Amino acid sequence: MKNNRNFTKFTLPCLTSIIEALEYFQDFESQVRATAIALYAAELGISNLHLYAISHYAGLLGGV
């Protein structure tokens, strides 16, 4: 049976990098933080589904 994981080029280093960015931007105004994180994630090639999860995590750090 084929291993059918759908990570769409998403690797742990990308996730770690995004979490670091979230922590770095957490003191910024919420709209600036959301824009900066979205642009950074897009540069890393992160899909919309992963952005949803990242946004949820960002909410735990003060919201996006």
Buried (B, 14 or more C-beta within 10 A) or exposed (E): EEEEEEEEEBEEEBBEBBBEBBEEBBEBEEEEBBBBBBEBBEEBEBBEEBBEBBBEBBEEBEEB
